[in-house]
Amino acid sequence: MTGPDSRTVTGAHVTVTGAHVTVTGARVEETAHSIDVSGARLHYWTAGAADRPGIALTHGAGADHRMFDPQIPALVGAGYRTLRWDVRYHGASVSGTGRFRTVYAARDLAALLDAAGMPRPVVLLGQSMGGNIAQEYLRRRPDEVAALVVIGSTSNTLPITRAERRDLAFSRAFMRLMPYRRLTRSMARASAEDPGARTYLRETFLANGRRSFLTTWDGMTRAIDPSPDYRVEKPELLLCGEHDSTGNIRSAMERWSERDPHSEFHVIPGAGHVANLDRPDEVNRLTVAFLKA
């Protein structure tokens, strides 16, 4: 593992200029690290005192760790130690394996938690793809998870229809055929309501590149593993933007919340797929209240 360096993250309100997310308000010192894991060099960032309970944040497909800039000050201020990372093929993290699966990403996250010395159980927070990775981690390592917070993500384990499975397969072909710059514009518009969040997403999609995105998307569409008898027995907070029309996410999260006995579901007014960027104050309020409860 390389020697760490540090930076300052401030506040709970996000704006975007160019390719950089900036926030204003309370100041939080964050330490950067990197580690080699299974053919990849992964980068992650920690903040908060080592003796505090841990929460690991995993971003959505095509994004990077900066999508949680509005959440870090709120979580550290609430008494948590945070770890956020760039999933392989995203941001600063690179991989030479040429393949992506959520189960591999869950193993990566376990390695990062070990390297950071973060005791388990931890809270897992994931947006979209990050929610799928968090579910995978929970399913395979239930004793290591204290609670789950998921923003705009479908369930890995609920049954899906034949049409939904066909749509997943179709999306793999569609993504490969569509010109990438046009695809990034379309995805950014579909994901965010806030203009700054759209700018951040599009520029991050472009920076990650077509090959990395398609590799990730292929693995994401294969993450669904219907298990009718599976239930999550941990506390869960499920958040979905009012305007999130991505796939079957809204209906899946409603059914997911009905299935699990310790789950609460909230629709975030005025937010799209990236509710934590569109409406960070509301997402932070609900998350901190859930964790303290």
PAZAPA-4460 file (N, C-alpha, C; in steps of 0.05 Angstrom, whole numbers, plus 32768, in hexadecimal, padded with zeros to 4 digits):
% residues 293
    n_x    n_y    n_z   ca_x   ca_y   ca_z    c_x    c_y    c_z   seq   type   mol
   8011   7FE8   8000   8000   8000   8000   8012   8019   8000     1      M     A
   800B   802C   7FF0   801B   8044   7FEE   8016   8056   8007     2      T     A
   8029   8068   800C   8025   807B   8022   800E   808D   801C     3      G     A
   7FFE   8094   8031   7FE6   80A4   802D   7FED   80C1   802A     4      P     A
   7FDB   80D1   801E   7FDC   80ED   801F   7FC0   80F7   8028     5      D     A
   7FBC   8111   802B   7FA3   811A   8036   7F98   8130   8025     6      S     A
   7F7E   8136   8029   7F71   814C   801C   7F5A   8154   802F     7      R     A
   7F4E   816B   8029   7F38   8174   8039   7F1E   8173   8029     8      T     A
   7F09   8168   8035   7EEF   8168   802A   7EDE   817A   803B     9      V     A
   7ECE   818B   802F   7EBF   819E   803E   7EA2   819D   8037    10      T     A
   7E91   819D   804B   7E75   81A3   8049   7E62   818D   8040    11      G     A
   7E49   8194   803D   7E34   8181   8036   7E25   818A   801D    12      A     A
   7E2E   819F   800F   7E21   81A8   7FF7   7E34   81A6   7FDF    13      H     A
   7E2B   819A   7FCA   7E3D   8194   7FB3   7E38   81A8   7F9D    14      V     A
   7E4E   81B1   7F90   7E4C   81BF   7F77   7E63   81B3   7F66    15      T     A
   7E61   81B6   7F4C   7E74   81AA   7F3A   7E7F   81BF   7F27    16      V     A
   7E99   81C1   7F25   7EA6   81D2   7F11   7EBA   81C1   7F02    17      T     A
   7EB7   81C0   7EE8   7EC9   81AE   7ED8   7EC5   8192   7EE1    18      G     A
   7EDC   8184   7EE7   7EDA   8168   7EEF   7EDD   8164   7F0C    19      A     A
   7EDB   817A   7F1C   7EE0   8178   7F39   7EC7   817F   7F49    20      H     A
   7EC1   816D   7F5B   7EAB   8172   7F6E   7EB6   8182   7F85    21      V     A
   7EA9   8198   7F8C   7EB2   81A8   7FA3   7E9A   81AB   7FB6    22      T     A
   7EA0   81AE   7FCF   7E8B   81B0   7FE3   7E92   81C6   7FF6    23      V     A
   7E7E   81D1   8004   7E83   81E8   8016   7E77   81E2   8031    24      T     A
   7E83   81EC   8046   7E79   81E8   8061   7E8E   81DD   8073    25      G     A
   7E87   81C9   8083   7E99   81BD   8097   7EB0   81AF   8089    26      A     A
   7EC8   81B0   8096   7EE0   81A5   808A   7EE6   8189   8095    27      R     A
   7EED   8177   8084   7EF4   815B   808C   7F0E   8153   807F    28      V     A
   7F21   814A   808E   7F3A   8141   8083   7F37   8124   807A    29      E     A
   7F3F   811E   8061   7F3D   8104   8056   7F59   80FA   804E    30      E     A
   7F5F   80E1   8053   7F79   80D6   804C   7F77   80C2   8034    31      T     A
   7F88   80C5   8021   7F88   80B4   8009   7F9B   809D   800C    32      A     A
   7F93   8086   8001   7FA4   806E   8002   7FA1   805F   7FE7    33      H     A
   7FB3   804D   7FE1   7FB0   803A   7FCB   7FBB   801F   7FD3    34      S     A
   7FB0   800A   7FC6   7FB8   7FEF   7FCC   7FB5   7FDE   7FB3    35      I     A
   7FC6   7FCA   7FB0   7FC4   7FB7   7F9A   7FB2   7FA0   7FA2    36      D     A
   7F9E   7F99   7F92   7F8B   7F84   7F99   7F84   7F75   7F7F    37      V     A
   7F8C   7F5C   7F7D   7F83   7F4A   7F67   7F84   7F57   7F4B    38      S     A
   7F9C   7F60   7F44   7FA0   7F6C   7F29   7F97   7F88   7F26    39      G     A
   7F90   7F96   7F3C   7F87   7FB2   7F3A   7F96   7FC2   7F4F    40      A     A
   7F9A   7FDC   7F49   7FA2   7FEF   7F5D   7F8A   8000   7F65    41      R     A
   7F81   7FFD   7F7E   7F69   800A   7F87   7F70   8021   7F99    42      L     A
   7F61   8037   7F96   7F65   804F   7FA6   7F4D   8053   7FB8    43      H     A
   7F53   805B   7FD1   7F3D   8060   7FE3   7F45   8077   7FF6    44      Y     A
   7F30   8082   8004   7F34   8099   8015   7F25   8095   802F    45      W     A
   7F32   809C   8045   7F26   8099   8060   7F25   80B3   806E    46      T     A
   7F11   80B6   807F   7F0E   80CE   8090   7F00   80C6   80AA    47      A     A
   7F06   80D5   80BF   7EFA   80CF   80D9   7F0D   80BF   80EA    48      G     A
   7F08   80C0   8104   7F1A   80B2   8117   7F18   8094   8114    49      A     A
   7F2E   8086   8119   7F30   806A   8115   7F1E   805A   8128    50      A     A
   7F17   8066   813F   7F07   8057   8153   7EE9   805B   814E    51      D     A
   7EE1   8069   8139   7EC5   806D   8134   7EBA   8056   8123    52      R     A
   7EA0   8051   8125   7E94   803C   8113   7E98   8044   80F6    53      P     A
   7E9B   802F   80E5   7EA2   8034   80CA   7E8B   8033   80B6    54      G     A
   7E8E   8042   80A1   7E7A   8041   808B   7E8A   8043   8071    55      I     A
   7E85   8030   805F   7E93   802E   8045   7E80   8036   802F    56      A     A
   7E89   8049   801E   7E78   8054   8009   7E82   804B   7FEE    57      L     A
   7E70   8040   7FDD   7E77   8037   7FC3   7E66   8044   7FAE    58      T     A
   7E73   8050   7F9A   7E65   8061   7F86   7E58   8050   7F70    59      H     A
   7E49   805E   7F5F   7E3B   8052   7F49   7E4D   804D   7F30    60      G     A
   7E43   803E   7F1D   7E52   8038   7F05   7E58   8051   7EF5    61      A     A
   7E71   8054   7EED   7E7A   806B   7EDD   7E81   8083   7EED    62      G     A
   7E7B   8084   7F08   7E82   809A   7F19   7E9D   8094   7F27    63      A     A
   7EA2   80A2   7F3D   7EB9   809D   7F4E   7EB3   80A5   7F6A    64      D     A
   7EC7   80A4   7F7C   7EC2   80A9   7F98   7EB8   80C5   7F9E    65      H     A
   7EBD   80D8   7F8C   7EB5   80F4   7F91   7E97   80F8   7F92    66      R     A
   7E88   80E4   7F88   7E6B   80E8   7F89   7E60   80E9   7FA6    67      M     A
   7E71   80E1   7FB9   7E69   80E3   7FD5   7E75   80FB   7FE4    68      F     A
   7E80   810E   7FD5   7E8A   8126   7FE3   7E75   8133   7FF5    69      D     A
   7E5B   8134   7FED   7E48   8140   8000   7E42   8130   8018    70      P     A
   7E48   8116   8018   7E41   8104   802E   7E58   8102   8044    71      Q     A
   7E71   8105   803C   7E87   8100   804F   7E86   8113   8067    72      I     A
   7E83   812D   8064   7E82   813E   807C   7E6A   8137   808E    73      P     A
   7E53   8130   8083   7E3C   8129   8093   7E41   8110   80A3    74      A     A
   7E4D   80FC   8097   7E52   80E2   80A4   7E68   80E4   80B9    75      L     A
   7E7D   80F2   80B2   7E93   80F6   80C6   7E88   8107   80DD    76      V     A
   7E79   811B   80D7   7E6D   812B   80EC   7E5A   811C   80FE    77      G     A
   7E4E   8107   80F3   7E3B   80F6   8103   7E4A   80E1   8114    78      A     A
   7E65   80E1   8111   7E74   80CF   8122   7E7E   80B5   8115    79      G     A
   7E80   80B5   80FA   7E88   809D   80EB   7EA3   80A1   80DF    80      Y     A
   7EB1   808B   80DB   7EC9   808A   80CB   7EC1   8081   80AF    81      R     A
   7EC8   8090   809A   7EBF   808A   807F   7ED6   807E   806F    82      T     A
   7ECF   806D   805D   7EE1   8062   8048   7ED2   8063   802E    83      L     A
   7EDC   8072   801B   7ED1   8072   8000   7EE7   806B   7FEC    84      R     A
   7EE0   8060   7FD6   7EF4   8056   7FC3   7EEC   8058   7FA7    85      W     A
   7F00   8056   7F95   7EFA   8053   7F78   7EFA   8036   7F72    86      D     A
   7EE3   802B   7F6A   7EE1   800F   7F62   7EF4   800B   7F49    87      V     A
   7EFF   7FF3   7F47   7F10   7FEE   7F30   7F03   7FF6   7F16    88      R     A
   7F12   8001   7F03   7F09   800C   7EEA   7EFD   8028   7EED    89      Y     A
   7EFE   8034   7F05   7EF2   804E   7F0A   7F07   8060   7F17    90      H     A
   7F05   807A   7F0F   7F16   808E   7F1C   7F33   8087   7F1C    91      G     A
   7F40   8088   7F33   7F5C   8083   7F35   7F63   8065   7F35    92      A     A
   7F4F   8054   7F39   7F54   8037   7F3B   7F56   802A   7F20    93      S     A
   7F6A   801B   7F1B   7F6E   800E   7F01   7F6F   7FF0   7F05    94      V     A
   7F68   7FE1   7EF0   7F68   7FC4   7EF1   7F71   7FB9   7ED6    95      S     A
   7F81   7FA3   7ED8   7F8A   7F96   7EBF   7F7C   7F7C   7EBA    96      G     A
   7F66   7F76   7EC9   7F59   7F5C   7EC6   7F47   7F5B   7EAE    97      T     A
   7F3C   7F71   7EA5   7F2A   7F71   7E8E   7F0E   7F66   7E93    98      G     A
   7F07   7F63   7EAD   7EED   7F58   7EB4   7EE3   7F65   7ECE    99      R     A
   7EC9   7F68   7ED0   7EBD   7F73   7EE8   7EA5   7F63   7EF1   100      F     A
   7EA4   7F5D   7F0B   7E8D   7F51   7F17   7E89   7F5D   7F33   101      R     A
   7E70   7F5F   7F3C   7E6B   7F6B   7F56   7E78   7F5A   7F6C   102      T     A
   7E79   7F40   7F68   7E85   7F30   7F7D   7EA3   7F36   7F80   103      V     A
   7EB0   7F3C   7F69   7ECD   7F44   7F6B   7ECF   7F5E   7F79   104      Y     A
   7EBD   7F71   7F73   7EBE   7F8B   7F80   7EB9   7F89   7F9E   105      A     A
   7EA8   7F77   7FA6   7EA3   7F73   7FC3   7EBD   7F68   7FD1   106      A     A
   7ECB   7F57   7FC3   7EE5   7F4E   7FCE   7EF9   7F65   7FCF   107      R     A
   7EF9   7F76   7FBB   7F0B   7F8E   7FBC   7F04   7F9F   7FD5   108      D     A
   7EEB   7FA3   7FDA   7EE3   7FB3   7FF1   7EEC   7FA7   800B   109      L     A
   7EEA   7F8D   800D   7EF3   7F7F   8025   7F11   7F84   8029   110      A     A
   7F20   7F83   8013   7F3D   7F87   8015   7F44   7FA4   801E   111      A     A
   7F34   7FB7   8014   7F38   7FD3   801C   7F32   7FD7   803A   112      L     A
   7F1C   7FCB   8043   7F15   7FCE   805F   7F2B   7FC2   8071   113      L     A
   7F36   7FAB   8068   7F4D   7F9F   8077   7F65   7FB2   8077   114      D     A
   7F6B   7FBD   8060   7F83   7FCE   805E   7F7F   7FE8   806E   115      A     A
   7F66   7FF1   8070   7F61   8009   8080   7F5F   8004   809D   116      A     A
   7F5F   7FEA   80A5   7F5C   7FE3   80C1   7F41   7FEA   80CC   117      G     A
   7F2D   7FE9   80BB   7F12   7FF0   80C4   7F04   7FD7   80D0   118      M     A
   7EFE   7FD8   80EA   7EF1   7FC0   80F6   7ED5   7FBC   80EB   119      P     A
   7ECD   7FA2   80EA   7EB2   7F9B   80E3   7EA2   7F95   80FC   120      R     A
   7E88   7F99   80FB   7E78   7F9F   80E3   7E79   7FBC   80DB   121      P     A
   7E75   7FC1   80C1   7E74   7FDC   80B7   7E59   7FE1   80A9   122      V     A
   7E52   7FFA   80A6   7E3C   8002   8096   7E45   8004   8079   123      V     A
   7E35   7FF9   8066   7E3B   7FFB   804A   7E27   800E   803D   124      L     A
   7E32   8022   802F   7E21   8035   8020   7E29   8034   8003   125      L     A
   7E15   802F   7FF1   7E1B   802E   7FD5   7E06   803B   7FC4   126      G     A
   7E0F   8048   7FAE   7DFD   8054   7F9B   7DFE   8044   7F81   127      Q     A
   7DE6   803C   7F78   7DE4   802D   7F5F   7DF6   8014   7F5F   128      S     A
   7E0A   8013   7F4E   7E1D   7FFD   7F4E   7E28   7FF8   7F6A   129      M     A
   7E2E   800D   7F78   7E38   800B   7F93   7E25   7FFC   7FA6   130      G     A
   7E0B   8000   7FA1   7DF7   7FF1   7FB0   7DF7   7FD3   7FA9   131      G     A
   7DFC   7FCD   7F90   7DFE   7FB0   7F88   7E17   7FA3   7F95   132      N     A
   7E2D   7FB2   7F96   7E45   7FA8   7FA3   7E41   7FA4   7FC1   133      I     A
   7E34   7FB8   7FCD   7E2E   7FB5   7FEA   7E1C   7F9D   7FF0   134      A     A
   7E09   7F98   7FDF   7DF8   7F80   7FE2   7E08   7F67   7FE0   135      Q     A
   7E1A   7F66   7FCD   7E2B   7F4F   7FC9   7E3C   7F4A   7FE2   136      E     A
   7E47   7F5F   7FEC   7E58   7F5D   8005   7E47   7F52   801C   137      Y     A
   7E30   7F5E   801F   7E1E   7F55   8035   7E16   7F38   8033   138      L     A
   7E10   7F30   801B   7E07   7F14   8017   7E1D   7F00   801D   139      R     A
   7E36   7F07   8017   7E4C   7EF5   801B   7E59   7EF8   8036   140      R     A
   7E56   7F0F   8043   7E64   7F15   805C   7E50   7F22   8070   141      R     A
   7E3A   7F16   8076   7E25   7F23   8086   7E2E   7F2C   80A1   142      P     A
   7E40   7F1D   80AE   7E4A   7F25   80C8   7E5B   7F3E   80C8   143      D     A
   7E64   7F46   80B1   7E76   7F5E   80AF   7E67   7F77   80A9   144      E     A
   7E4C   7F76   80A7   7E3C   7F8D   809F   7E29   7F94   80B6   145      V     A
   7E2A   7FAE   80BE   7E18   7FB7   80D3   7DFD   7FC0   80C8   146      A     A
   7DFE   7FCD   80B0   7DE6   7FD8   80A4   7DEC   7FDF   8087   147      A     A
   7DD7   7FE2   8077   7DD9   7FE8   805B   7DCA   8001   8054   148      L     A
   7DD7   8013   8045   7DCB   802B   803A   7DCE   802A   801C   149      V     A
   7DB8   802A   800D   7DB9   8027   7FF0   7DAA   803E   7FE3   150      V     A
   7DB7   804B   7FCF   7DAB   8061   7FC1   7DA8   805A   7FA3   151      I     A
   7D90   8058   7F9A   7D8B   8054   7F7D   7D98   803A   7F72   152      G     A
   7D91   8024   7F7E   7D9D   800A   7F74   7D87   7FF5   7F74   153      S     A
   7D89   7FE3   7F60   7D76   7FCD   7F5F   7D80   7FB7   7F72   154      T     A
   7D6E   7FA4   7F78   7D75   7F8E   7F89   7D84   7F78   7F7A   155      S     A
   7D98   7F6D   7F86   7DA7   7F56   7F79   7D96   7F3D   7F7A   156      N     A
   7D84   7F3A   7F8D   7D79   7F20   7F94   7D5B   7F1D   7F8F   157      T     A
   7D4D   7F33   7F8A   7D31   7F31   7F84   7D2D   7F23   7F68   158      L     A
   7D17   7F15   7F65   7D11   7F0A   7F4A   7D0D   7F20   7F36   159      P     A
   7D14   7F1B   7F1D   7D0F   7F2E   7F08   7D00   7F20   7EF1   160      I     A
   7CF2   7F30   7EE1   7CE2   7F24   7ECC   7CF4   7F1D   7EB4   161      T     A
   7CE8   7F0D   7EA3   7CF7   7F06   7E8A   7CFD   7F1F   7E7A   162      R     A
   7CEA   7F32   7E79   7CEF   7F4B   7E6A   7D06   7F5B   7E77   163      A     A
   7D07   7F5C   7E91   7D1D   7F6B   7E9E   7D38   7F5E   7E99   164      E     A
   7D39   7F44   7E98   7D52   7F36   7E92   7D5A   7F3B   7E75   165      R     A
   7D46   7F3C   7E63   7D4C   7F42   7E47   7D56   7F5E   7E44   166      R     A
   7D4B   7F71   7E54   7D54   7F8D   7E52   7D71   7F8F   7E5B   167      D     A
   7D78   7F80   7E70   7D94   7F81   7E79   7DA7   7F78   7E63   168      L     A
   7DA0   7F62   7E55   7DB1   7F59   7E40   7DB2   7F6D   7E29   169      A     A
   7D9B   7F79   7E22   7D9A   7F8D   7E0D   7DAB   7FA5   7E14   170      F     A
   7DAC   7FAD   7E2D   7DBB   7FC4   7E34   7DD9   7FC1   7E2F   171      S     A
   7DE3   7FA8   7E32   7DFF   7FA3   7E2C   7E06   7FA9   7E0F   172      R     A
   7DF4   7FA0   7DFD   7DF9   7FA6   7DE0   7DF5   7FC3   7DDA   173      A     A
   7DE0   7FCF   7DE6   7DDA   7FEB   7DE0   7DF1   7FFD   7DE9   174      F     A
   7DFD   7FF8   7E00   7E13   8009   7E0A   7E2B   8007   7DF8   175      M     A
   7E30   7FF0   7DEC   7E47   7FED   7DDA   7E43   7FFA   7DBF   176      R     A
   7E2A   7FFC   7DB6   7E25   8007   7D9C   7E23   8026   7D9C   177      L     A
   7E1B   8031   7DB3   7E17   804E   7DB4   7E31   805D   7DB6   178      M     A
   7E35   8072   7DA6   7E4E   8083   7DA9   7E51   808C   7DC6   179      P     A
   7E6A   8089   7DD0   7E6E   808C   7DED   7E68   80A8   7DF7   180      Y     A
   7E70   80BD   7DE9   7E6B   80D8   7DF2   7E4D   80DE   7DF3   181      R     A
   7E3F   80D4   7DE0   7E22   80D6   7DE0   7E16   80C7   7DF8   182      R     A
   7E21   80AF   7DFD   7E18   809F   7E14   7E1C   80AD   7E2E   183      L     A
   7E33   80BA   7E31   7E39   80C8   7E4B   7E25   80DF   7E4F   184      T     A
   7E1F   80ED   7E3A   7E0B   8103   7E3D   7DF0   80F8   7E45   185      R     A
   7DE8   80E2   7E38   7DCE   80D6   7E3E   7DCD   80CC   7E5B   186      S     A
   7DE2   80BE   7E63   7DE2   80B3   7E7E   7DE2   80C9   7E93   187      M     A
   7DF1   80DE   7E8F   7DF2   80F4   7EA2   7DD7   8101   7EA5   188      A     A
   7DC9   8106   7E8F   7DAF   8112   7E90   7D9B   8100   7E9E   189      R     A
   7D9D   80E6   7E99   7D8A   80D3   7EA4   7D8F   80CF   7EC2   190      A     A
   7DA8   80D4   7ECB   7DAF   80CD   7EE7   7DAB   80E3   7EFB   191      S     A
   7DAD   80FC   7EF2   7DAD   8113   7F05   7D99   8128   7EFD   192      A     A
   7D8E   8135   7F11   7D7D   814D   7F0D   7D8D   8167   7F0F   193      E     A
   7DA1   8166   7F21   7DB1   817E   7F26   7DC6   8182   7F0F   194      D     A
   7DC7   819A   7F04   7DDA   819F   7EED   7DF7   8199   7EF5   195      P     A
   7DFF   81A1   7F0D   7E1B   819B   7F15   7E20   817E   7F17   196      G     A
   7E0D   816E   7F21   7E11   8151   7F23   7E12   8145   7F07   197      A     A
   7E03   8150   7EF4   7E04   8146   7ED8   7E20   814B   7ECC   198      R     A
   7E2A   8162   7ED1   7E45   8169   7EC7   7E5A   8156   7ED3   199      T     A
   7E59   8153   7EED   7E6C   8140   7EFA   7E6A   8124   7EEE   200      Y     A
   7E52   811A   7EEC   7E4F   80FE   7EE1   7E59   80FC   7EC5   201      L     A
   7E52   810E   7EB4   7E5B   810C   7E98   7E79   810D   7E96   202      R     A
   7E86   811F   7EA5   7EA3   8121   7EA3   7EB1   8109   7EAF   203      E     A
   7EA4   80FE   7EC4   7EB0   80E5   7ED0   7EAC   80CE   7EBD   204      T     A
   7E95   80CB   7EB1   7E91   80B6   7E9D   7EA6   80B7   7E87   205      F     A
   7EAB   80CF   7E7D   7EBF   80D3   7E68   7EDB   80CC   7E72   206      L     A
   7EE2   80D5   7E8A   7EFC   80D0   7E95   7F01   80B2   7E99   207      A     A
   7EED   80A4   7EA2   7EF1   8087   7EA6   7EF4   8078   7E8C   208      N     A
   7EE7   8081   7E77   7EEB   8076   7E5C   7ED7   8060   7E55   209      G     A
   7ED4   805D   7E3B   7EC1   804A   7E30   7EC7   802D   7E38   210      R     A
   7EE0   8024   7E35   7EE6   8008   7E3B   7EE0   8001   7E58   211      R     A
   7EE8   8013   7E6B   7EE3   800E   7E87   7EC5   800D   7E8D   212      S     A
   7EB6   801F   7E81   7E9A   8020   7E86   7E8C   8007   7E7C   213      F     A
   7E93   7FFE   7E63   7E86   7FE7   7E58   7E8D   7FCE   7E67   214      L     A
   7EA6   7FCC   7E71   7EAE   7FB5   7E81   7E9E   7FB4   7E9B   215      T     A
   7E9A   7FCB   7EA7   7E8B   7FCD   7EC0   7E6D   7FC7   7EBB   216      T     A
   7E62   7FD2   7EA6   7E46   7FCE   7EA0   7E40   7FB0   7E9A   217      W     A
   7E52   7FA3   7E8C   7E4E   7F86   7E87   7E4C   7F77   7EA1   218      D     A
   7E5D   7F7D   7EB4   7E5C   7F6F   7ECE   7E43   7F77   7EDE   219      G     A
   7E3B   7F90   7EDC   7E24   7F99   7EEB   7E0A   7F8B   7EE2   220      M     A
   7E07   7F87   7EC8   7DEF   7F7B   7EBE   7DED   7F5D   7EC5   221      T     A
   7E03   7F52   7ECF   7E04   7F36   7ED7   7E03   7F32   7EF5   222      R     A
   7DFE   7F48   7F04   7DFE   7F46   7F21   7DE5   7F3B   7F2D   223      A     A
   7DCF   7F39   7F1D   7DB6   7F30   7F28   7DB6   7F12   7F2C   224      I     A
   7DAF   7F0A   7F44   7DAF   7EEE   7F4C   7D96   7EE8   7F5C   225      D     A
   7D7F   7EE5   7F4F   7D65   7EE2   7F5D   7D66   7ECB   7F71   226      P     A
   7D5E   7ED2   7F8A   7D5E   7EBF   7FA0   7D45   7EC3   7FB0   227      S     A
   7D2F   7EB5   7FA9   7D15   7EBB   7FB5   7D14   7EB9   7FD3   228      P     A
   7D25   7EA8   7FDF   7D24   7EA4   7FFC   7D37   7EB7   800C   229      D     A
   7D46   7EC7   7FFD   7D5A   7ED8   800B   7D4C   7EF0   8018   230      Y     A
   7D55   7EF7   8030   7D4C   7F0E   803E   7D64   7F1C   804B   231      R     A
   7D64   7F36   804C   7D79   7F45   805A   7D6F   7F4A   8077   232      V     A
   7D7E   7F41   808A   7D77   7F43   80A6   7D84   7F5B   80B4   233      E     A
   7D94   7F6B   80A5   7DA1   7F82   80B0   7D8F   7F9B   80AB   234      K     A
   7D93   7FB0   80BB   7D85   7FC9   80B5   7D8D   7FD4   809A   235      P     A
   7D79   7FDD   808B   7D7D   7FE7   8070   7D6F   8002   806C   236      E     A
   7D7D   8015   8060   7D71   802E   8057   7D73   802F   8039   237      L     A
   7D5B   802F   802B   7D5A   802F   800E   7D4F   804A   8005   238      L     A
   7D5F   8058   7FF4   7D58   8073   7FEB   7D56   8073   7FCD   239      L     A
   7D41   807F   7FC2   7D3E   8081   7FA5   7D34   809D   7F9E   240      C     A
   7D41   80A8   7F8A   7D39   80C3   7F81   7D1D   80C2   7F75   241      G     A
   7D0E   80D7   7F79   7CF2   80D9   7F6E   7CF2   80D6   7F50   242      E     A
   7D07   80E0   7F42   7D08   80DF   7F25   7D1A   80C9   7F1A   243      H     A
   7D21   80B6   7F2B   7D33   80A1   7F22   7D23   808D   7F11   244      D     A
   7D28   808D   7EF7   7D1A   807B   7EE4   7D2D   8067   7ED9   245      S     A
   7D43   8062   7EE7   7D57   804F   7EDD   7D4E   8032   7EE1   246      T     A
   7D4B   8024   7ECA   7D43   8008   7ECB   7D2B   8003   7EDD   247      G     A
   7D2C   7FEF   7EEE   7D16   7FE8   7F00   7D1C   7FF1   7F1D   248      N     A
   7D2E   8004   7F21   7D38   800A   7F3B   7D22   8012   7F4E   249      I     A
   7D10   8025   7F46   7CFB   802E   7F59   7CEA   8017   7F62   250      R     A
   7CDF   8007   7F4F   7CCE   7FF1   7F57   7CDD   7FDC   7F67   251      S     A
   7CF6   7FD7   7F5F   7D06   7FC2   7F6E   7D0B   7FCB   7F8A   252      A     A
   7D11   7FE5   7F8F   7D17   7FEE   7FAA   7CFE   7FED   7FBB   253      M     A
   7CE7   7FF2   7FAF   7CCE   7FF0   7FBE   7CC9   7FD3   7FC7   254      E     A
   7CCD   7FC0   7FB4   7CC9   7FA4   7FBB   7CDE   7F9A   7FCE   255      R     A
   7CF6   7FA4   7FCB   7D0C   7F9D   7FDD   7D06   7FA5   7FFA   256      W     A
   7CFC   7FBD   7FFD   7CF5   7FC7   8018   7CDE   7FB6   8024   257      S     A
   7CCB   7FAE   8014   7CB5   7F9E   801E   7CBF   7F82   8026   258      E     A
   7CD3   7F78   8019   7CDD   7F5D   801E   7CEC   7F5B   8038   259      R     A
   7CFD   7F6F   803E   7D10   7F6D   8055   7D04   7F79   806E   260      D     A
   7D07   7F6B   8085   7CF8   7F74   809D   7D03   7F8D   80AB   261      P     A
   7D1D   7F94   80A5   7D29   7FAB   80B3   7D30   7FC1   809F   262      H     A
   7D1F   7FC5   808C   7D25   7FD8   8076   7D12   7FF0   8077   263      S     A
   7D1D   8007   8070   7D0D   801F   806C   7D13   802B   8051   264      E     A
   7CFE   8034   8043   7D01   803E   8028   7CF7   805B   8026   265      F     A
   7D07   806C   8019   7CFF   8088   8016   7D03   8091   7FF9   266      H     A
   7CF0   80A0   7FEF   7CF3   80AD   7FD5   7CFD   80CA   7FDA   267      V     A
   7D13   80D1   7FCC   7D1F   80EC   7FD0   7D12   80FF   7FBC   268      I     A
   7D03   8113   7FC6   7CF6   8126   7FB4   7D0A   8135   7FA3   269      P     A
   7D03   8138   7F89   7D13   8148   7F77   7D2D   813C   7F6E   270      G     A
   7D33   8123   7F76   7D4D   8117   7F70   7D4A   8103   7F5A   271      A     A
   7D60   80FE   7F4B   7D61   80E9   7F37   7D70   80D1   7F42   272      G     A
   7D7E   80C4   7F30   7D8C   80AB   7F37   7DA2   80B0   7F4C   273      H     A
   7DB0   80C6   7F4A   7DC5   80CD   7F5D   7DB9   80E0   7F72   274      V     A
   7DA8   80D5   7F82   7D9A   80E6   7F96   7DAD   80F3   7FAA   275      A     A
   7DC3   80E6   7FAF   7DD7   80F2   7FC2   7DE4   810A   7FB7   276      N     A
   7DE4   810E   7F9D   7DEF   8127   7F90   7DD8   813B   7F8B   277      L     A
   7DC1   8131   7F83   7DAB   8143   7F7D   7D9F   8150   7F96   278      D     A
   7D9D   8140   7FAC   7D91   814A   7FC5   7DA2   8140   7FDC   279      R     A
   7DBB   814A   7FDE   7DCD   8140   7FF3   7DC4   8145   800F   280      P     A
   7DB7   815B   8015   7DAF   8161   8030   7D9A   814C   803A   281      D     A
   7D87   8146   8029   7D72   8133   8030   7D7E   8117   8033   282      E     A
   7D8F   810F   8021   7D9C   80F4   8023   7DAD   80F3   803D   283      V     A
   7DBC   8108   8042   7DCC   8108   805B   7DBB   8107   8074   284      N     A
   7DA5   8116   8074   7D93   8116   808B   7D88   80FA   8090   285      R     A
   7D7E   80EE   807C   7D72   80D3   807F   7D87   80BE   8087   286      L     A
   7D9F   80C0   807B   7DB4   80AD   8081   7DBD   80AF   809E   287      T     A
   7DC3   80C8   80A7   7DCD   80CB   80C2   7DB7   80C3   80D6   288      V     A
   7D9E   80CA   80D1   7D88   80C2   80E3   7D86   80A4   80E5   289      A     A
   7D88   8096   80CE   7D87   8079   80CD   7D9E   806D   80DD   290      F     A
   7DB6   8077   80D9   7DCE   806C   80E6   7DCC   8070   8105   291      L     A
   7DC3   8087   810D   7DC1   808C   812A   7DAB   807C   8137   292      K     A
   7D96   8075   8127   7D80   8065   8132   7D89   8048   8137   293      A     A
***
